[in-house]
Amino acid sequence: MLKNRKSKFLVLILALFTLLVACGGKSAKSKGNPDELVVGVTTFADTLEPTYQSFGWVITRYGVGENLTKFDEKGSYNINTKLFYCVFINNISEMLPALEKNKIPFVFTLYPGGGFGFEEESSDAKLKKVLSSKYFKKVIVTQRVTYEYLIRKNFCPKEKISFIFGGVIPQKSFSFNVAERLYYPDKKTLDICFCAGRYTEDGRDKGYPIFIEVMKKLSPKYDFIRFHVIGNYNPSIIDISGYEDKIKFYGSLPYDNLTGVFRNIDIIISPNKSDLLSKGAFDGFPLGAVAEAALNGCLVMNTDPNNENFIKETGEHHFIPDLEMIIIQPDSDNIIENIEKIILSPKLIKKIAFAGQQKFIKLYNNEAQMKPRLELLKSFISN
């Protein structure tokens, strides 16, 4: 069982993938067709940044429920399944001894975070051990920079890496019609949002100090701008004296409450930076919270420190800059420059927001994200 694990899940639905996958185990007693894929699905977080709890118990829960995991009188356990799958290097590293003991092949997704960082000794040691295991079958990566890192470090051959850009996200907001909501200047205020979890004292890895700088520089010039902060932030983290009427703090919101906020937001700013949380630490591009905001009609302004938006093979972009997403620098003056362009041409808000929403739907729908993952898992189970 995983203990006290702070696993950073990009989005809530990624819980779908922290599971045991099994079919036709010799001692499995699950009812129904023995050729069926047994999948445990649990939604066990209520925010887009659920980093405060330990969710590894889900693996054991489904293992016991399907008779895939057996405990002896000493508390050790055996696993009876054809394939194991989980996310994050910390999780697979901790499960590795049990998997090797029980000779269970495994696949995992190497997301940013969860113990993974570039040129970080502990992370590299875990990767080397996991990826050299005789039971390792495949690793899924969602960022080009991760793929290149594994190759450059000779951790595993290319054929054992599956690159699927993006991530699995809730589909609830995919059907939202942007035409149903209002944007500035059809409403009195231009509403700008910051949404992320806080893992450092002032949230600098997510760019919170930069967001506050933007607020303090723009507020004296534009009385109609309002700022919104979602996440575990409050007015005492960075002094906002004199600006209390310009900014609203929501705290960490349940997922179902996000849509009610995002559908009144014009712009979401994600000025996150690498190497601040720890050596080699980086965020995925874009963050899960950004994807949810975009699906609810927010114009996205996002940093891209690892140039993930550029597709090397084609010379194109996942999101066309300035048409589907505005790529910003982690610098308040650069962000203000882009916001002021929008203020001068406010019709761009709805135009870019709609185009961005459509691209997120194209890249993040279940056909693009779920299908290749499930096909990959099934291919190993059927062998």
N, C-alpha and C positions, 0 to 999 in steps of 0.2 A: 504494500500500500504506500502511496506517496505521502510524505509527511511535510506539512507546513510549506507547501509549494506556492509561490506567488507567480503563477504562469500568466503571462500577458496574452489574452486572446484578442485578436484584431477585432472580432465581432462576436456578438452573442451566439450566432448559429454555429460557430466553430465547435461548440460543444458536441455537435453531431459527429465530429471526427475523433473525439477522445473516447475510444471504444475498443472492445474486442470484436474482431470479425471472425466468425467461425462457420463451418458448414460440415456436417457429417462426421464430427469427432466420434471416436469409438465409444466413449462413455457418455456422450451428450444425451440428455433425456428430454430435450425440448420437443414439444409436440409438433406434428405437421410433417411436411415433406423433408426428408433428410438431405435433399439437394438444395434446399433453400439457403439463402444468405441470412444469417442471424445478425442483426444489427441493433445495438442499444442506442437509443436516442434520448438525450436529456437536455433540456434548456435550463441551465442552472446558474444563470447570472442575469441581473436586471439592469446592467449598465453596459455601455460599449467599452468600458475600461475596467473589467472586473478583476482587479489585481489583489484584492484583500483577503481572499479565502483560499482554501485548499480543496481542489476538486478531483484529486486523483482517486478518491474513493469510488468514483463512478466506474472505473475499470473493474475493480473488485466486485462492485455491486452486480454488474451484468455477468461477471464471471461466475459468481455464486448462483445467481438466478437461473442461468442456463446450464448449470452444472459444468461449466468450463473451467472453474477454479476449485480446487479441493484443498482443504486445510487438514493438517494432521494434528495430533495431540500437542505437538511442540509449537504450533502456530505457524510453521512454514507451509508453503502452498505449492501445488503442482497445477499446471495449466494444461487443459485438454482442448486444444484448438489448432486449426491449420494455419492461422495467420494472426499476428498481433499488429495493431496500428495505433499510434498516438501522435500528438503534436509536441514540438519543442524538444531541444536537445537535453534539457534537464530531466524531462519525463522519461524519455527513452533510455537515457543513461542510468537512471535509477532502476528501471525495470530490466536492464540488460542481464544481470546475474540470473534472475528467475527465467528469463527467456532462453538463455544458453543452457541452464540446468535442465529445462524441459524440452530443449531442442525445437524451439518454436521460431519459425522465420518471421521477420517483421519488416514493416514499412513505416516510415514516419515523415512528417512534414517539418522542415526546418524553417520556422518563421523567425523574423527578427525578434530579439528579446528571448525570454525564457532560458537564459543562460548562454545565449549565442552572441558573440562579439568578434570583430575582426582582430587578429593578432593578439588575442587575449589568451594567456597561457592555460587557464583552467578550461576555457571553452575549447581550445584546440585539442587538449588532452582528451576531453570527452568525445569530440568528433572522431579523433583518430581511433579510439577504442571501439566506439559504436560502429563506425564505417568499415572497420577491419574484421568485424565479427563474421564468422562463417554463416550466420543466420540472417545477416543483413541482405535485403533484396532490392530495396529502392528507397530513395529519398526524394520527396517533393519539395521544390523550392519555389517561392513566389516572387523573388526579386532577382534580376539579372546579376547584380553584384554578388549575391550569395552563390549563384551558379559558378561564376568566374572564380570566386574565392576557393571553392572546393576543388576546382580543376587546378588552379595555380599552386595550391598546397599539396596536391597529389593525395588527397584524402580518399578519393574513389574515382573510378573511370566514368567517362561521360555517359556511357550506356546505363549506368545505375542512377542517373539523375533525371528527374522529370521536372521541367520548368513550366509552371502554369502561372502566368502573371495574374495578380489580383488576390482574391480570397473569396471564401464562401460567406455571403451576407444574407440577412433576412430579406425575403422577397415582398414583404408587406407593402412597401411604399412604391413598388414598381409601377403600379397602375395609377398613381397620383397624376392628375392633370394640372400641369403648371398654370394653365389658363384660368384655373379656378381661384388662384391666389393673387394678392396685390403686391406690387413693388413700388418703391419710391420712384417717381414723385406722385404716384396715384394714392399713396398714403403719406402722412405728414412727416414721418421720420425715415431716415436711412439707417437701417438696423444691421450692425456688424457683430458677428459672433466668434467666440473662441471656445472650442470644446475639446478637452483632453484630460487624461488623468495626470495627477501631480506625483512625481517620484523623487524630485529633489526639493530642497527647502523652498525655492522660489519658482519651481516649474520651468527652469531655463531650458531644459532639454526639449520641452514642447514649445518654447518660444513665448511663454507668458510674459516675461519682462518686456519683450518687444511689443507685444499687444498693448500693454499698459502705456508704453512710450507713444505708440500710435494714438491712443485715446487722448493723452495729455497734449499732444501736438495739434491734433485736429479739432478738439472740442472748442478752443477759443475762436477758431476760424469759422466753424460750421455748427451753429446752434441746433440744427435739425438732426444731427447724428447721435445715435444711441448705441451703447456697447453692451454686450451680453456675454456672460462667462458661465459655461457648464462644466462641472467637474468639482473636485475637492479643493476649491479655492475660496478665499474670503477676503474682505477688505484689509485685513491686517498683514497679509503676506507681502504685499508691496503697498506702500502708502498711496492712498487715492484722495487725500484730503483736498477738498475744494471741487471734487468731481463726483461726489456721491450721487448727484441727480442725473449723471450721464451714464452710469453703469449699473447693471443688475446682475446679481449672483444667484444662480439657481441651485448650486450644490450638485452632487452626483444624482442624476435622474434615472429612474427606471426606463428601460428601453421604450415602453409604450408611451411614455410622456415626452419623448424627444420630438415626435412629429408635431405636437402642439406648439413647441417653441420654434422649430426649424421653419415651419410654414409661415412664420411672421418675420423671418430673417432674410435680409437681402444678400449679404455676403458672409461667408465663413472664411476665416483666416487661419491657416495652419503653418506657422513659421518655425516648425521643429528643426532641430540641429543635431548633428551626430557627435559622438565622442564626449558627451557631457555627463550622461548618466553614469558611465564607466568607460574605461578604455575600450575602444572598438565598438561601443554600443551605437545602434542606429535604429531608426524607425522604418517601417514599411511605407512604400509610396503607393497610393495615399493611405492615410489612416482610415480605419473603419468608421470612425465618427464622421469623417469628411464624406465618405461614400453615402452614409445615411442622410447627411445634410443635402448633398447634391440630388439625391432621389426625391427629396422634398422641395426641390426648386431653389436651392441656394446657389449663388454664384461662388465658385471655389477659387480661392487664392492660396496656393500651396508652394512650399519650398520643395526642391528636388535635389538634395545634396549629393546623391549618387547617380544623378542623370538617368534615373530609371524610366523616365517618360520617353526617352529616345530608343527606338528599335533599330539596333545596329544592322540587322540583316536586310532591312528594307529602306533605311534612312528616313522612315516616317516616325510618327509619335502615337503613343496610346491615346493621348488627349491633345488635340491640336491647340498649341499655345495661342492665347488671346481669343480663340473662337469657342473652345470647349472648357478651358481652364486657364487661369492666369498664373503663370509660374513666377514666383516672387523670390527675392533674396531675403535671408534672415536679418533684415536691416529695416528699421522703422522708416527711414527716408524713402527707400525703394517702395515699401508698401504704401506709404502716403502718396507717392507719385502715381501709383496704379489706381488708388482710390479716387484721387482727384480727376483722373481721366474719366472715370465712371461718373463722377458728379457732373462733369461737363457734358457728358452724353449718356444720361440716365437710361435711355432705351436699351443700352447695351446690357444692363443687368438682366432683364428678362430674356434677351436674345442668347447671351452666353449661358445663363442658367438652364434654359431649355435644351440647348445643344449639349451641355454637360450632362444633364440628366439622361438624355438619350444615349450618350456614349457609355455612361455607367451601366445602364440597363444592358447594353450590348456586351460589355466586357464582364459583367458580374452576374448575369442570369444563370440559372441552374444548368442550362445546356452547356454553357462555357466553363462553369466551375465544378459543378457536382458530377456531371457525366464523366469527364476524364478521370476523376478521382475514383469513382466507383468502378469504372472499367478496369483501372489499374489494379485495384484490390481484388476484383473478381478474377483477373487473369492469373493471379498467384494462387487463389483458392482452387481454381479448376484444374491446376497442374497436378 
